[in-house]
Amino acid sequence: MKMATLDTVTHYINGEKVKGKNDRFGYVYSPSTGQKIATVPYASDEEVNGTIQLAKKAAAKWAKTSVGKRVEVLFKFRQLLVEHTEELARLIGKENGKTIPDAKGEISRGIESVDLAIGAPQILKGEHSVNVGGEINAYSMKQPLGVVTCISPFNFPVMVPLAMSAMAVAVGNAMILKPSEKVPSSALLISELWEKAGLPAGIWNVVNGDKDTVNAIITHEDIEAISFVGSTKVAENIYETGTKHHKRVNAFGGGKNHMVIMPDADLDKAVDSFLGAAYGSASQRCMAVSVAMPVGQKTAEVFTKKLKEKVSKLRAGSYDDETADFGAVISAEAKQSILTAIDEAVKEGANIVVDGRNPDVENKEGFYLGATLLDNVTPDMNMYKEEVFGPARPIVEAGSIEEAIQLINDHQYGNGVAIFTNSGRDARKFTQEIEVGMVGVNVPIPIPVGYHNFGGWKESRLGEGQMFGPDTARFFTKTKTVSERWFDQSDSDETNFNFPSS
């Protein structure tokens, strides 16, 4: 049997596609088929250093470019993203496994971040005070950091890089993107679109690689800031290493996102909301609903019955299968990890309500799992305590809203949470008392729109700064405050040794 020729992924450095210069590389797989489709180079320390030096040189000039001129590039870039949505979506589907409609939704959310960055002239406006004392005026300015890096995950190969980088570029920085080695191709297409939009060479760079490449980037003396999205374990390492080397770091980790269903909720709407929020993208979202938490035994019984009927009808399929509800998980290793989590939960006493471990799919070589639903899950089980990054979802009953709030607040993760209720009183109590960074009321995935800040609490985020919203401008700039006075000839020449005050 003749072997298919593998594509060769490149880096994108200083405005050009560049082949890897060493023998370190990995393979890219298509989750839908389980087959190798490309090789991806892993950049060496020398390649990383060379890229950063070129970016540093380009950043010095870009920082002096007027913000209006920079925004002109973003306008063109946004239009190109819209025009190439179909192509980007197919690249995402091919390498990530998510369905084409899901991929298009991801791209749309990424464009929201570009929309916000187009407002950089307004966001960059500083403060000004006249005559704060002694005829001194005080004002502030926001200036770019220089060269910054974004390390993005496999599950959102377009949305996350755009959310991280659009504002960084708009405010005058140069960017080094290290995409997940599992899904590198969409980053290269984005590079081409930046180039067509008129972005100067060296401002946007893509360096592919593994953890050694990441370490070379985040410890480099000319990297000023690091933005990361991935697992909590890796986020902790990125944060500790980056801050040790005096970098500004925000590192977004995992989540265990609860959906609380109150007795007065519309259970049909709650079930429909849970389906897409829990199983969309094969549950490979850090903001996916991870736990259904009905309040009260009667609510749990009715909710579970209704949910079982609909979960059992969900279909996994190829990214280009128009009838599939969601696609494959990212790798064979990920699939096995999810299966292990299900088996462990059963051994601990959980009951499988819907079993998706052996889905009926056309391509048996793909990394497919069907929707699995478990009940009788308790807070001491790993299925509840740990993030399961795949389509296996537990039901954990709470006796009251107070118990639900306490369970959620006691959890190590604090990324997102939702409550379904028709009671304004309960909604207010929940939103005020819950210790989670993003909250939805009758909204199952409370990801903010691009002009609001995104960020979890507790072990879901390390460092300050946001991924969406105006805080991205603050993260990627440094504030300089100037006190300014102009002398008249009549001003006194006396020396004053007192501490200055107004």
Secondary structure, 3 states (H helix, E strand, C coil): CCCCCCEECCEEECCEEECCCCCCEEEEEECCCCEEEEEEECCCHHHHHHHHHHHHHHHHHHHHCCHHHHHHHHHHHHHHHHHCHHHHHHHHHHHHCCCHHHHHHHHHHHHHHHHHHHCHHHHCCCCEEEEEECCEEEEEEEEECCEEEEECCCCCCCHHHHHHHHHHHHCCCEEEEECCCCCCHHHHHHHHHHHHHCCCCCCEEECCCCHHHHHHHHCCCCEEEEEEECCHHHHHHHHHHHHHCCCEEEEECCCCEEEEECCCCCHHHHHHHHHHHHHHHHHCCCCCEEEEEEECHHHHHHHHHHHHHHHCCCCECCCCCCCCCECCCCCHHHHHHHHHHHHHHHHCCCEEEECCCCCCCCCCCCCCCCCEEEECCCCCCHHHHCCCCCCEEEECCECCHHHHHHHHHHCCEECEEEEECCCHHHHHHHHHHCCCCEEEECCCCCCCCCCCCCCCEECCEEECCCCCCCHHHHHCEEEEEEEECCCCCCCCCCCCCCCCCC
